[in-house]
Every structure is written in C-alpha cells, then in structure tokens.
Amino acid sequence: MKDDFDAVIGYSGIKKELTRLADILKNTEKYKRLGVHSPKGVLLYGKPGTGKTTMADCFIKLSGRKSYVCRKTKADGDFIDKMVDVFEEAKNNAPSIVLLDDIDKYTERDDEHAEEFAAVQACMDNIGEEEVFVIATANTLNVLPDSLLRDGRLGKQLKFEFPTGHEAEESIHYYLRDKHVSEDVDPGWMSRMLNGRSCAALENIINEAGIIAAFANHQEIAEEDIIESALNEIFSSAEGNLPETPDACRRVACHEAGHLVIGELLRPGSTTIASIRSDSESRGTLGFVHNYQGEGVEFFFEEYEKKLLRVLGGKAATEIVYGTSDPGANSDLHVAFDVAERMVDNYCSYGFDKWIQDSCEGSMVKERRNMQMSALLDISYAKARKMLAEHRAFLDATTDALCTKVTITECDIREIREAYVFN
C-alpha cells in the first residue's frame, strides 16, 4: 500500500500498525478468506502536540473509506444526540470510519461512568456487523473506562511519545524544509537541545525564530535566532532577564559553569546550551544548563551517579571560588536528594535494609535510608569538588564565557573544553 503518513515525522512502529489496519479496511475480502474478522477500533493516545489527529486523518485517507467526525462542541445532552447521529450516519453509509477526536474531553467530570462514555460504548455495540471502524484520540487513558478499552471496542491502543534522537532530528529537518536558513544552523544540535519536545513545540520554535529574524531584517534564519526563540519559548528566559549586578552575574555564571564543567568531564559534548538568563515567569531560577545524555542511558545505574555529580557541581563551584555556602543551590539539593532516594530506596543499590515498602514503614528503616542518602551525597559532593579543583582553568574560562556572552552553545563549549582539558 502507498504510504500516506508523510505529514507526520517518525513513529515508524505506529505507522506500520496503522498501515496494516488500513489494509484490512480497504481489502476486507482478502482477510475474510482466511477467516479473519476486522477489528472494531483503535485508540491513539499521548500528550498534546504529538500528531495524533494528523495521524488519524492520514489513516482515514489511506483506508479510502468515508469518514464521520465527532468532537465535543456542544452541551452534554446535545453532544450525546450528535454522537448517536454520527454513528447512525456512518452505519447507513458503511463501509465507513468514525473519528472520535479527544475522546477523553467528552466529559468535564473525572468519572469513568460518565454518560458520554456509556453512549460511545452503546454506539459501538449498535454497529453490529456493519463495516464501521472507530478511530479515537486522547491525551490520557486515565479517565476512560476499562469497558471502553476492551477487545471488541477500542482494544488496540497506540501510544504517541515526544520525538527523541533521530526522530527529533527528522522533525527539525522537516520543519526547516521551506525556511531560508543560514549555513550555521545545525539541525543535529537543535534536535539535541530540543530533545523530547512535542512536534508542535519544534514547529513553533522554528517559526518564532523566523519571526525574530524577519523583525531584525535578517535575510536568513541564523543560529542566534534559533537560540533566542528557544530561550523565549522553551527555557522561559526572556531577553534582559539577568542578575542585577555584575557580581551577581558572575556568581550565577560560576554556579552554572560548575554544572556544565562536571557534565562535560563526564560526557564531552553533552551540554547543548547554557545561560545566565533567569526564568521570566518567576525570576526565581537564575540560569540553566541543558544536557543531552543520549537515548536510553537513564536506565544505567552509573548515570544516576553522574547525575548526582552534575547536580552538585553548581554548589561545589560556588563554594570553591567564593569560599561560602551557595544560597542558590536549594533547587539543586531537592533534585539531588530525589536522585539519592531513588538509588537507595527504589533500587536498593546500597542494601535491602533501606527499602521502605510503604508510608507505614518504621522510623528505624527510614533513618537508615536517610543516613545512606546523606552519605551518598557527601561522597558525590567531595568528588564534584575534586573534579572542579583539578580543572579550575576550565571552570574559570566557562564562567568568563557566560559572563561575556550570557548564553553559550555546543560550539562555544567545545572550544573551551578542547583548550583547557585536552591541551
């Protein structure tokens, strides 16, 4: 069959499943000869912006069937009447497809027994032997009743995740295809910086970069425009949101440089972007460092150890350079203790005697766990300080770069790292 899924990048596994389903709907007799019956429906679910509705539209086109769409646009009673009418029309014009878009929004109540869901089930059951296929989309399965998700109704569910790795890069290339882009724009770097963002977010960032470029009278979209768009749209760091004094800027730069240097020593090339701009929404977060660790590495225990070192790097850098406790490390410490708790309790990496089965576990076990967590953080912090002390020139040069440029990217970081680590 011809592939009509070009409008959605990635999702090769889902496309294969839907192509097979579309073939069943388009060539029913071929399957009937083998005694195979056509499935009744499929549910596409995942976070907003992942392309579920677009994929459903492509599936309908591929199947060649007439389609009837049901979206929640009316009050509850009227909506149920409309749904019944849609299914009746689809039944009268079979073979056909009914698209139930955003089915989890059919009711405002968080109730799996809501009459809207009961109506969907009744409509599907009333189809009988007619060739009416149902494709539905949802952001979450949590509110949907098990009775609707069983075989014979929406028994097949396909989950849509945000694009990562090569799929993220494919998406970047796709959204750049009709833009006038400078040669300095690297889709690979963009995909690493924006890894795990929705397709809608990727498209929006590139479009916003174009708006920034046009407003500045640029002839092409340059890397600086991409950076500005990402800072505004993803990292909530609007232009001008900087610490108020040069000394405050340098302290923030030192803290962020600590995170960055530890990350680069552990995995060279993993830092995609770093900035001393603050969070425009709260101004409570001063600066950030974004790392791309690669696909699947979070499943290895060593990565949790490395994450602890990176997280504690900001506190360690500030205290090495300034000789005082870092008042800006509170959010880092919360992250560090969460990681340590996972290592000690969830994974029993330091003995089964620290495992807490439930909230009623005795205080002695909790004390053993907390002592092990504290010991783990002490060891990690000492390692982080040692790494930064041994690479003080790298730390200082990175701090200088952040103070001068405010925001630095992969290319800037590579130059500093190669100058101070490998030479």
C-alpha positions, -999 to 999 in steps of 0.1 A, spaced: 0 0 0 11 36 -6 24 53 25 2 84 32 18 92 65 43 118 52 25 146 72 38 130 104 75 125 111 88 94 129 65 69 146 76 41 123 61 14 145 27 31 148 27 38 111 33 1 104 3 -9 127 -20 17 111 -10 7 76 -19 -29 84 -52 -18 99 -60 4 68 -52 -26 45 -78 -47 65 -104 -20 60 -95 -15 23 -92 -51 13 -116 -68 36 -123 -98 14 -86 -108 14 -88 -112 52 -122 -128 52 -109 -157 31 -85 -165 60 -114 -163 85 -101 -131 99 -126 -106 113 -120 -68 111 -112 -51 144 -137 -26 156 -115 3 166 -81 17 176 -72 45 201 -43 69 196 -32 84 228 -4 106 241 4 142 252 -9 172 231 12 181 201 24 146 192 4 144 159 -24 120 169 -52 137 150 -30 143 119 -21 106 120 -58 97 123 -65 118 92 -37 101 73 -51 67 83 -86 76 71 -72 88 38 -52 56 34 -82 34 41 -102 50 13 -134 50 34 -159 77 41 -153 93 74 -175 110 101 -160 131 128 -173 136 163 -158 164 185 -171 179 217 -185 212 207 -220 212 223 -235 209 257 -237 174 272 -272 164 262 -269 178 227 -235 162 223 -248 127 230 -276 132 205 -250 144 179 -228 114 186 -257 90 181 -265 107 148 -229 105 136 -227 67 143 -261 62 126 -250 81 95 -217 61 94 -237 29 98 -260 39 69 -231 47 47 -209 17 55 -181 8 49 -170 39 69 -149 53 97 -159 73 128 -132 96 142 -138 103 180 -114 132 185 -102 140 220 -124 114 235 -111 120 270 -126 155 268 -161 143 261 -170 148 298 -158 176 322 -162 151 351 -133 128 360 -157 99 360 -153 67 340 -190 61 345 -200 93 327 -229 90 303 -208 102 274 -186 72 277 -216 49 281 -230 65 249 -198 57 230 -199 21 241 -236 18 232 -230 33 197 -201 9 190 -222 -20 201 -251 -9 179 -229 -11 149 -234 -48 148 -219 -65 118 -218 -33 97 -184 -23 84 -179 8 106 -145 13 121 -138 37 150 -105 56 154 -102 77 186 -77 101 200 -70 110 236 -43 128 257 -46 102 285 -62 69 293 -68 77 330 -104 89 326 -115 62 301 -134 32 315 -118 -3 311 -151 -14 294 -144 10 266 -108 -1 262 -115 -38 260 -113 -60 229 -143 -55 206 -143 -18 212 -110 2 215 -90 -28 224 -59 -17 204 -41 14 218 -11 30 203 9 55 224 25 86 209 56 98 226 75 131 220 102 126 193 137 119 206 170 111 190 169 106 152 131 112 151 136 146 167 163 155 141 139 143 113 113 166 126 137 195 127 147 189 91 110 187 81 101 220 97 132 237 83 125 224 48 107 255 35 126 281 55 155 303 44 181 291 69 218 301 74 245 276 70 254 280 107 222 263 118 229 227 128 197 205 129 217 179 149 224 205 177 188 217 176 175 182 180 198 175 210 188 209 226 150 203 219 151 165 225 118 152 240 97 183 230 65 179 211 63 182 173 41 213 178 68 228 200 95 221 175 75 237 147 66 267 169 103 273 179 114 273 142 85 296 132 93 320 161 129 320 150 118 331 116 97 360 131 127 371 152 149 370 121 125 390 99 119 416 126 157 421 128 158 424 90 179 392 86 180 377 52 181 342 67 172 325 99 205 322 118 216 302 149 212 333 170 176 335 160 171 298 169 188 304 203 166 335 210 134 315 201 144 286 223 153 308 252 119 325 250 97 296 241 113 266 259 135 278 287 113 308 297 144 331 297 133 363 280 160 388 269 170 412 297 162 388 325 197 389 340 210 392 376 210 429 386 247 435 393 280 423 376 289 404 408 256 387 409 260 378 372 294 362 379 281 342 408 253 328 387 278 321 359 301 303 383 273 282 396 261 272 361 297 267 349 300 241 377 271 221 364 285 224 328 321 215 336 311 184 355 288 173 327 315 179 300 341 160 320 318 130 325 305 131 289 322 155 265 298 172 241 267 165 262 259 202 270 238 218 243 231 252 258 238 272 290 227 307 300 227 330 330 193 344 320 167 339 347 132 324 345 109 351 331 79 337 348 91 336 384 126 352 382 134 327 410 155 304 388 188 320 379 204 305 348 203 269 335 224 242 318 208 218 294 224 184 288 216 158 262 228 124 276 217 102 246 189 77 243 184 50 270 213 60 293 190 68 322 184 31 327 220 25 338 230 29 374 262 48 365 240 76 350 224 83 384 259 86 399 269 110 371 236 130 375 244 135 412 278 149 404 263 172 377 236 185 401 260 191 429 285 208 405 269 243 409 271 243 447 307 229 446 319 255 421 304 285 440 319 273 473 353 266 457 355 300 441 339 322 468 346 301 499 310 305 512 278 284 511 258 287 479 223 302 487 213 294 451 216 257 454 183 249 471 165 236 440 196 215 431 196 199 465 160 189 461 169 172 428 200 156 444 181 141 473 154 128 449 180 110 429 197 97 460 164 84 474 158 66 441 192 49 443 190 40 479 153 31 483 137 24 449 166 4 435 182 -10 468 216 -1 454 231 0 489 213 -29 506 178 -42 511 177 -29 547 170 7 534 139 -4 514 107 14 525 77 -7 515 51 19 523 45 50 543 39 29 574 75 16 575 92 20 609 113 50 617 145 29 620 143 19 583 137 55 573 166 66 594 189 40 578 177 52 544 182 89 551 217 82 566 227 63 534 213 91 512 233 117 532 264 97 530 260 92 492 256 130 487 286 137 509 307 114 487 293 128 455 299 164 466 335 156 475 340 141 441 325 171 424 347 195 443 378 174 434 369 174 397 364 211 396 395 219 416 416 198 392 400 216 362 398 251 377 410 267 344 381 251 325 357 263 352 370 299 352 371 300 313 335 288 312 324 314 338 341 341 318 323 330 286 289 330 303 296 365 318 306 378 284 281 361 261 253 354 286 243 323 266 267 297 251 261 267 230 277 234 220 302 251 197 314 276 223 317 249 249 337 226 226 363 253 220 367 260 257 368 223 266 394 215 239 415 245 250 415 236 287 410 199 290 428 182 261 457 205 257 
